[in-house]
Amino acid sequence: MKVARSRARTGGWNRALPIVVCMTLLGGTAFSARAAVSPPSLKGEILTGTNGSGTDCKIVRGVSRQFTYTVSGTASGPFPGTFTESATYYETNGGTFNATFTIDSPAGQISGTKTAHNVGMGCLNGSGSFIADRYILTYTAQIQTKDGTFTDQGPSAAEMCGPNRFNVCFAGYGEWELTLGQFREEYGPDLLPPTETAPVHTLAAARLLGTTAIPVRLAWLALDFDGVAKYELQESNDGGATFTDVPLPTVSTRTKIVYLDPGANRYQFRVRATDRAGNVSAWASGPVFTVSAFQESSPAISYKGTWQTGPLSRAYGGSVSHTRTAFRAATFSVPAGTRNLAWIAAATPARGQADVFLDGDQLRDRVATVDLYSPTVRNRAIVFKEKDLSPLTSHTLKVRVLGTKNASSTRARVDIDAFVTTS
């Protein structure tokens, strides 16, 4: 959903803060008997309301809530003059919007209709509010000029809203503040930038840790009616004070694996999008977070039963704790504030199986079985991960050895190499 700049009611259209309905004429043909005449179009036409009225949302039997408006005012662009428009929105069957409009201009006479279905609109009964998410608007207009009568039609992108109880317009390409005589609607190219979501980070599943660095997966998405042409990603390791560019494999990439060092760095990532019309979104910034690693010898890990600790080639930190005896367990006390966590271990042709429990060791709690068998040696592997943990409380992650193995494995050994978190 594109987010418009908020403004208070002022009693007139604020040209410094335009919020418009963008109607991209993707289709539409106009013909007359005179083939040499270039068909006219509403592209670039701007309707500015000088007086209008709208109803509060009303409960209507059989159609849920209903909102109506009428407005008239000045038309400018290829058909300067005056206009009138009226519409009804029914909050039923996903939402249905229908409007009729006319433009009276020395350059031509225009009459048309606009419709939309499943438009995602909404209104609050008795509040005077009328807001809408993005939807596809289809219009058809008859344009009568000295050269003949032409048809202009096609889909267009539109969002709109009216004043809420805080006297602020929330979001949209267009703005209806009818009781204040404020209405603006523009037919033409895409003038608004994409709506960008902030990058979300998780620990990268099935990835191997570096010698020190930890793989973190970033994902993001932008919405734009005309489509996104490219993304740009930037990284900060000082909590957002400074940013540097992160190369992307393609301009349309929406995910990226980055390797981050645990410790004092305060990471933040931000992304922006450019649409096919050249509009650039604002930077959307993810949260500031840190990355932490807890080696097998960390006091945050408690062991049940006897575990052996010894060196392992290419282990994270150079050593692991291991056992192959059933019911022995390692419990990691996850610090409060943690959002993502992972268990790091070796996956090899000689490894066994373990159950993993989050916040409890009873069967009614969440449980997963991890098979550490791999036909090839994979040291420093993320073998289990959790995301979206509540940061308000601490958690526990228990690894309980089963003493069993994959039929292809030569041993039932289970390793604790490390646990890693983002907070």
C-alpha angles and dihedrals in degrees: 000000000000111000117218126207110268122236136172124243108277104170096250141050109282105220091191091064106039118184108184142179106241113209111188111200099220095157137015134112130203125203138176136168089267102074093182092067115095107236113249120237138196090229108133095018114140124196116200117187121222097178133012145146135211135185126237112250106282130198107241120188112251097006103060111222126002134197127187135181141179125195140168135185147111128342121202134176125054090350108039115186135075134320142195128201137178131179145176127208121197117195095215137097089025093314128301125213125189128175139171125202141178132195120201109200137153085234093057149319117259131190124173151150134229127200138177135179131199086015099160093231123154140184136185118234112248095358102096090234123138118171134164140190123220116302141162114257121198119201135181121193134183110214115196115193135158087272095057141274120312136185121225117185144148146113123296137185117247142169126172144172142182131214117296127207090279090059090242129122108227111195147345155082088265138038130212114188092154100166088060094047092249118140130141129174127171131196113202147068124346106282101172128079124239121277105245126200119216115255115266118213130208134162108271112252120225092012128127121235118239122237087282107345123095122216114240123185119219123196132180142160139202128200123213132155094225093042135254117280099189146349130219123203127196133184133209125190095183101064096274100311093117133013135200129196119263112209116236123207091230134008090246096052112132099180134050135181112218127182113225130187118234117237138062099343113119104211127203130169129198134185138192134188136216119207128215091264090059097253112146123210125223117262111275109209127205123214124288110253143168130221121225134186126202114197121215089262094054116127086230088073120072123191129213113208126357118321124180121226122203145138121289124188111252094001117150100268092004102274143060141196113235146174139164097200117116120248095018109130144192118207122198116204101217112214120241111261094043116139100173132024138175141188114230120206144141117271110200142143087271105053134106141209137279139181117235122207127190116208098345144023102230123106092243089064124076113289135173133182116225121201111203094192115121126167088224129043112263112179123187091021126165097234098169133015141178127200138190095032117173105262092202096075139037121252140199129224116196125195110197118190114229099195088228133111145196113271089245095051123096096209141025095224119143123198133205105204099159146311120236131196143181118216 
